[in-house]
Amino acid sequence: LVLGDSMAVGIGSCEIFDEAKVFDLPLHKEERLELTDKNGDVVEKKLPGPVFPLVLARALSHRLKKPVSWRSAGVDGGDTNEIGEYLLDVVRDELAKGQAPDVVVVLTGSNDLKQILKGSASVRGFRSSLTKLANDIRAISPKTKVVFPSLPTFRLDRGSILNIFPLTIFLDGIIGFWDAQKRAVADKCPGVLHVDLTAAEVNQWYKEDRQGPDNVSLISADGIHPNGRCYAKWATLVGNKL
């Protein structure tokens, strides 16, 4: 099960930026689900899905040599508290169906960071929100592992609207410190894991593409979200490290 903000929704997966997108919609839940077999092939497809959970399920299916079903739900623009508010019912629903999730991967942090940069939140508050969300998930489904992956932001892409020196160095440091709060929560809370992502690993993603590191973008057309390539590489890394 993948829960989160716009990244769980899959914003950025398409290579075309929708300039007509409406940004003032109220926060709401968006969901997708799919089933893959032990080879990672799609068995049953309900709706088109975002890249991250699809590739994560395939990576886990390949590793475990068994079918992996997935479900994702996101709140575009939601912070960690809002993810809990809108999406904990998804965990309850899975439990009611008799299929408690083995793992809940939570993609969060960027919208919380926006609030702290505006002075309306704190590092301690973010850590507290992560702890509460993890505890709430495990209160509903005690055998479920909760995973907080680091965000793929160590190298600000040439296509990013934030790629302005020396802002890039400042933001990389801030975001690295921000993601370290996930590690602190994982160290303290039973059943909670943190999947790290290093600058070297992100840089390797650029080198792996045949176009060469100078011609590759891992940022979507909106200049903010990961694109499909980045989501796929990120999900594969998380699936291999879990």
N, C-alpha and C positions, 0 to 999 in steps of 0.2 A: 504494500500500500504506500503510495506516494502522496503526501500532503504538502501544501505550501502556498506560496504567493503566485505571482505571474509565471514563475518558472515551472511550477507544477501544472499550470494551465497550458504551458507550452508557447507563451508569447515569444516571438522571435524565431520560431521554427521555420516559418515561411520566409523566403528570401525577398519578398516584396513588402515594403512598408506601406501600410494602409493609412494614407493621410486623412481619410475621412473617419478614422476611429473616434468614437465618442469617449471622452475621458472622464466625464462627470457622472457616469452611471453609479448607482449605489453599490456598495460591496455586496457580492453574492457568490454562491458556490457554483463552480463549474466542474463537471466530472467526465471521466472517460474510463473504460475498462476493456481488457483484452486477455486472451488465453494463448499461451505458446506451448509447443511440445518440447521434448527433451533436446531437440536440435535447434530450438529457438524459432521454429516456423510458426506462423499464425494458425491457430486451430479454429478460433471463433472470434469474429470481429463485430462488435456492436456499433461503434462509432469511430471515426478517425481519431487517433490518439496523439498526444504530444510525444516528442522524441525521447525525453529522458526516461520515463517509466517503461516505454517499449523496449529501448535498448538495455536498460537495467535488467528487465525480465529475461531478455535473450542471453545476457551475460551470465546471469545466475543459472538459467536453464542449461546452458552449455557446461558450466562448471559442475553442476549437481547431477547432470544427466537425467533430468526428470522435468515434467511439465511445470511451468510456473505461471500462475494466473496473476494478473495485476489489475489494480484499480487506482486511479489518480483523481484527486480533487484539489482545486486551488481557489484562492481568493485573490484576484488581480488587484494589486495595490494594498493587500492586507499585511499587517505586521504580525508578530508572533502571537499576541493576544487575540487578534482577530481571526487568525488561523484556527485557534482553539475554539473560539466562539462559533464559527461557521462550520467547522469540519469534524468536530469530535463525534457528531452523529454518524459520520461515515464509518468510524470504528465500531460504534454501537450496532450499526446495521450489519456489518460483517459478522459480528459476534452473534447477533440474532439469527443469522443464516446458518450458524454452526460452523463457521469457517474463520475463526480468529486469525488475524494476520500474524505470520511468523515475524515479519519486519514492517515497521512503519518508518519510512525515510521522510524526513522533514526538510524541505528546502525553504530556508527563511534567513532573514538578517538584513537584507538590503533596505527594506522599508523601515525597519527599526533604526538603521543607521541614518536614514534621512531625518528621522525625528531628533536624534541626538545632535546632528549637525545644526538643526534649527533651535536647539536648546530646550526641546520639550520632552527629552528622555535622558536616561543615564545608562552607563555601562552596567551598573548594579541592577538597574531595572530590566535591562535586556537579559542578563543572566537569570534573574528571578522569573522572567517570562518563559525562558527556555525550560527552567526547572519545573515550573507549574505545568507546562504543556506535556512534558515527558511524564510527570507524575499522574496527570489526568488520563493520558493514554493507557498507562500501565494499571491504573485503578479500574479502567473499563476492561482491559485485557491483560491480566498479570503476566502471561507467558510471552507476550509480544516484546521484541527488542525494538528500541527506539534509536534511530540513527540520525545524527546531525552532520551532514557533510560540509566541509569547507566550500566556499563559493569560488568559482574559477575566475579570480580577479587579480592575480598577481602581476600579470602583464597586461597593461591597458592597450588594447588593440589599436592599430593605426586607424581603424574605422570608428573608434569611440569618440563621442563628442567631448569626452573628458581628457583626451590625449593631448595635453598641453603641459610641456615642461615648465616649471618643476612640480606642477600639480600632480603629475603621475606618481612621482616618488612619495609625495605626501599621502595620496590616497591609498597606494599600496600598503604603506605602513599602517594607516588607520584601519583598513579592511583586514589586514593580517591580525592586528590586535583584537579587532571585533570578532573574528572567527575563533580566536583563542578562547573566547568565553564559552564556546561550545565544548571545547576540550575540558575546560574547568568543570562544566556541568556533568560531562561524561565520567570524569574522574570521581565525582562525588555521588552520583546517582546509580544504584544497581540497575542493570538491564538497559543502560543508555550507552551508546557508542558514538565516537567521533571518527569520521573518516577524513584524514588530512589530505591536503593537496599542496604540493610545493611549487615554488616558482620554476624549478628545473623541470618538473613534470608538465607544467603548462607550456613552457618554452619548447619542450619536446614535441608537443602537439603541432606546433608550427613547422618544425623540421620534418615531420612525418609526411607532410603533404607534398605531392609531386610538383606542385607549382613553386615550391621553394618558400622559405620562411618570410621573405619580403613581399610575397604576393598573396599570402593567405590571410583571411580574416576569420576570426572566431566570434565576431560581433554581428548581430543582425542589422538589417537595413535601418532600424530606428536609432542605431548608435549607442544603445544601452544594454539590451538583453543579449544573451548568448544566441548564436544561430544554430541551425540544425547540426552542423559539424561539431560545434562546441558541446552541445547537449549530448551527442552520441559519445564523444571521447570522455566526457565527464562521467556519464552513466556507466561506461565500460570500466573506468577506473574504480568507481564506487563498487560495482559488482564484483570486481576482482579482489578488492581489498576487504570486503565484508567477511 
